Amino acid sequence: MSFTAPDSNDTFWSRMKQDWNSLMTTLRTEWDELSNRLNNSGRWNTALVRESNEVTDFYLTAAQHERLKTMKQYEQVLYKTGWVFRAMFEKLRPERRVVAIIGVLLLFFADQNNNNALLGGLFLVLVIMLELKDKLVAHDELAAGRKIQQSLMPPRMPAVNGWELWLYTRSANEVCGDLIDFFPGEDGHSSVAMADVSGKGLHAALITAKLQATIRALAGEIRTLPELIARINTIVHRDSPSHIFASLVYADITEQEGAIRYVNAGHYPALIIRRGSFDECPKGDPALGLARTVQYSEQSVRLERGESFVLYSDGLTEAQNTQGEFFGKDRLTALLTSSTGSAEETGAAVLREVDRFCSGAPASDDLSLIILRRTGAAA
């Protein structure tokens, strides 16, 4: 057993001073942010409208949204407010509903001394604190899941002789339903994969993790691509809920010849970028999980120096700005065909343009991009 002397007064007060300075710095930062929002009415109004739309999108059903379209403006406000509060109440746990009801009743039947109002406010604050606690716990768990996902991600720029590879993905929420992966092979072959599980959020992330494990387990054991994807499809169909499916492109890169063999299972067609122009590869076969048995076909393409094979998810082309406009494939292909830089420079330019286009609008889906650029003959 060991004993340590208590902190000296100097140490105690120095720590208090550090904590105080840190608190004041945080408060100044928050105040500056609030002041900027208040001084920029357009930004403030945009933020309020976005937050309001997110609340109604979350709490209202599709049928309720359709009913709102037939109402006058004052009716929309009344019905929307009532529906939102009703949905909020229904999502509370039974015991918290009781506390919330007591709090509201105390507020409405407050006495002259406002004792009931104070007590009712405390009851409602208690409900909010409990709900916030649940949210923070869920957020921490999702953050831990995100770290695990990131640990399973391949290198951003894997080294492949004769090629530049750039692999990127980012999630719309805490965890990602898109999958990108890289498989260093033997005998001058390497492979990449891009998948997009239907939906987003936690359920999509769990299916994505299982899909990644399945691909990694089978990739080195099954030689032909159609057979590999057919086997993966059978497993996805067997182990996933009936309403869940996933698109997948699995591509094998031949270093010496500059050739790419690939199978497309329900994903967007790949783009071939050639000297200021582009070609779209043929559409693929059915997505994974739609049927137990599917016959998949292999496609191939040969690239010359400077040409690229590009894969992307719908989160890129369907990224929306605050006006609800999609980024679209035309903007993507214009960026890809005008770029003369490396795979990394091209990918970074695409991301910058997507972020500029969205200009603060919340992401509606996970975004992924893979660029395979032929740089020359293998050494």
N, C-alpha and C positions, 0 to 999 in steps of 0.2 A: 504494500500500500504506500502511496506517495502523497505528499501534501504540497500544495502550491500556495504561495502567498497571494492574498487578494490584490486586485489591481490597485495601483496607486491612484491618488486623486488626479494627478496630471493625466494619466492614461484614461481615466473615466471621463474627465472633462474634454479631452482631445477627441474621444470617440463621440461624445455628445455633440461637439462642434462639427465633426464630419457628417454626422447624421442630419444635423440642422442645415448645413450647407447643401447637402444632397436634396433634402426636402424643398428648400427654397429654389434650387435649380429646376426641380421638377415642376413646381408651381409656376415659375416664370415661363417655362416652356409651354405649359398648358394654357397660361393666360395669353401668351403671344399667339398661339394657335387659335384660341377663341376670338381674340381681337381681329385677327386676319379674316376669320369667317364673318364676323359682324361687319367689318369694313367692306367686305366683298359680298354684297347682297345676292349677286347671281350665284356665287359658290354656295352660300348659305341656303338659298332657296332650292338649289339643285340637290344638296345633301338631304334636306328635309323631304323633298319629293321622292328621292331614292329610298330613304328609310321608310317612308309611308308605303311605297309600293311593295317593298320587301315584306312588311308586316301583312298587308292584305294578300299578297301572293302566298304567304305561308299559312295563314289562318282560314282563308276562304276557299271553298271548293270550286271546281270548274263550273258547276251548275249555278252557283251564286254569282260568279263573274259574268256569266251569260245573262242572268236576270238583271244585273246592274246596268247592262247596256240598253235595256228597254225603259229605264227610269229617268225621271228628270233629275237635275243636279241636286236639289235639296233632298229628294228621296234617296239618292245614292249616298249622301252623307249620313242620313239617319240609319238606313239599312246597313251600310258598311260598318258604322260604329257599333250597332247592336250585334251584328254577326261576329265581329272581331272579339268583343267582350264575352259573348257567349262561348265562342271557341276557346278563348283563354281559360274561362271558368271550367269548361269540360275537360281540358287537358290537365287540370290540377288533380292531385291525389285526393281521395275522399276526405281525409282528415283536414287537408288544407282548404278544401272547399268550405268546410264548416267554419274554420277560422276566418276565412275571407267573408263569408256571409255575416258572421258576428261583427266583424270590423265595419262592413258597410252599414249594417243596422245601427250601430253605435254612432256612426257619422251622421246618419239621417235623423236620429232621435237624440241629438245632443241637448244637454241641459244648458241653462243660462251661464253656468260657470265653465262650459266647454270641457267638462271632465270626460263625458262620454266621447266627445270628438277626439280628444287626446288618446284615450284608450283605443278607440276604433282605428285611429291612425297607426298606433303601435301594432295592432293586430295585422293590419295590411302590410306594414313594414316587415313584420315577421315572416309573412308569406313570401314577400319579395326576396328576403334574405335566404330563405330555404330554397327557393327556385334558383337563385343565383349560385348557391352552394352546389346544387346538382349540376348546373351548367359548367361551373369551374372544374368539378370532378370529371365530367365527361370531356371537357376540353383538355385536361391534363392527360387523360387516357388516350385521346386521339393524338395528342402531341407525341406521346410515347410511341404510338403506332406509326406516326409519320417518320420518326427517327429510324425505326426498324425498316420501313420502306426505303428510306434514303440509303441505309447501309447495304441494301440489296441491289442498288442501282449500279449499272456498269460505269466505267470511266466516261467522262464527257467526250473525250477524243481518243478512242482506242487506237493503238498502233497497228496498222495493217500495211504491209509492204506494197508500194505502188498506189496507195489510196489515202485520201483524207476522209476521216469519218467524224461526224459531229452528231451527237445524240442528246436530245433535250426533252424534258417533260416537266410540267408544273401543274399542280392541282388547283381546282376551283375552291375546294374546301381544305380541311386539315389533312385528309388522306386522299389518295389518288386512285381513280379507277382506270387510268391509262397505264400501259406497260410498254417499256422499251427495255431491250436486253441485247447483250453482245456475247457471242460464243467463240472464243479463239479456238481455231481448229488445227488440224494437222495436214500435211501434204499440200500446203499452199491454199488452204480453204479456211475462211472464217464466215460467221453467220451473224445476222442481226434479226431482231423480231420487234414488231410493233403490234400491240393489241389494244382494243377499246371495249371494255365491258359495259353493257347497257346500264344506264342510270349513273349515279354518282354517289359519293359519300361512303359510309362505312361498309354497306353491303357490297358495293362495287369493289372496294379495296380488298375485302376478304376474298372475293372470287378472283381478283387479279393476283393476289398472293398465291392462291392454289394453282392458278393457270401458269404462273411463272415457275413454280416448283415442278409442275407436270412437264413443261417444255424442257427444263434443265435435266430432268431425269431421263427423258426419252431421246433428247437430241443426239447424244453420242452413241445410241444403241440401234437406231433405225436409219438406214442409209439413204433411202429414197425420200424425197420431200413429200410427194403425195401420200405415201404410206405413213409418214410421220404425222402429218396434219390430220389424216383420217383417224389415227389412233388417239390423238389429242381431242378431236371432236367427240369420239365415243366416250371418253372420260368426262368431258365437260357436260355432255348430255346426261350421263348417268348420275353425276354428283351435284348438278346445279338445279335450283328450282325451275319449274317449267317456263316461267316468264323471263328468265335470265338467258341472255346469249352474249356472244363476244365476237368481234371481228378480229382477224389476225392476218398479218403479212409476215411470212418467214422467208428470208432471202439468204442465199449462199453466195459468197463472194469468192471468185477465183482470182488470186493475186497475179499470176503470170499472164493470163489471157485477157484480163479486164472484163470478164464475163460475170453476169449475175443471173443465177437461177432462183426462181421464187414461186411461192404459192400464195395466192390471195384468197382468204376465206372471208368474204363479205366486207372487206375494208375498202376505203376509197382507193381508186386506181393510183398507182405510183406515177410520178411525173419524170420524164426524161428531159433534162435541160441541155440543149445543144446550141452553142454559139448564137445566143440572142433569140432562140426560139425554143418551143417545148412540144413534146408529144405526150399524150396520155396513154398509159398502158391499158390493155383490155380489162374489162370488168372481171371480177373474180367469181369464185364459186360461193355457195351458201355459207353464212356465218356459222361459227361453232355453237353447238348446242341446240340447233333447230330440229335436227333429225339425228337418229342414232347412227345411221350408216349413210355416208356421203362419199362419192368418188371425186377426189380433188385432182386438178390438172396442174402440171408444171409449166411455167412460162420462162422465157429467157431473153436477155438483152445483152448486147456487147457495147461497151463504152470506149470511146477514144479519149486521149489526153484532154483534160479540161471539161469533160462532160460529167453530168451528175445524175444520180438516181435519188429521187426525193420521196419520202413518205411523210404523211401528216395525218393528224386526227381531226375530227369535225370541230373540236374546240378551237382550232385556229381559224378556219374559214367561217365558222358560225359565231365568232366573237362579235359582240354587239356593242355599239356606242350608246350614249344616253338617249338618242333618238330612235333606238330600236333597229338601226341599220346593221346588216351583216358585213363583216370584213370581206368575205367572198373569195372565190377562187381567182377571179380576174386580178385582184390586187396582189394575191400571192404569186401568181405566175409572172406578173409584171416585175415584181421585185426579184424573183429568181432569175429571169432572163436578162435583166439589166445589170446584175451583179457580176463583177469580174474578179472578186476576191476569193479567198480560200473558203472552204466549207464553214469554218468557224465564223469568218467575217460575214458571209452570206446569212447564216443562221441568226447572228446577232442583229443584222440589219432588219430581218423579218420581224424579230421580237420587238425591236424598237418601234417599228411602224405599227404593229398590232397595239402596243401600249399607247402610242400617240393617238391612234384611231379610237380606242376605247375611252381614253381621256377620263379615267376615274370611274367608269361604269363597272359594276361588280362582274366578275367572271361567271359565266353561265355554265361552263363545262371545262373539264380538264383539257390541257393543250399539250400536244406532243409534236415533235419534228425531228426527222432523221435525214441527214444529207450524206450521201456517199459520192465523193468526187474522185474521179480517176486522175491521177497525177502523172502517170507514165509507166514504163516497164519496170518490173520488179528488179531490184538489185541482185 
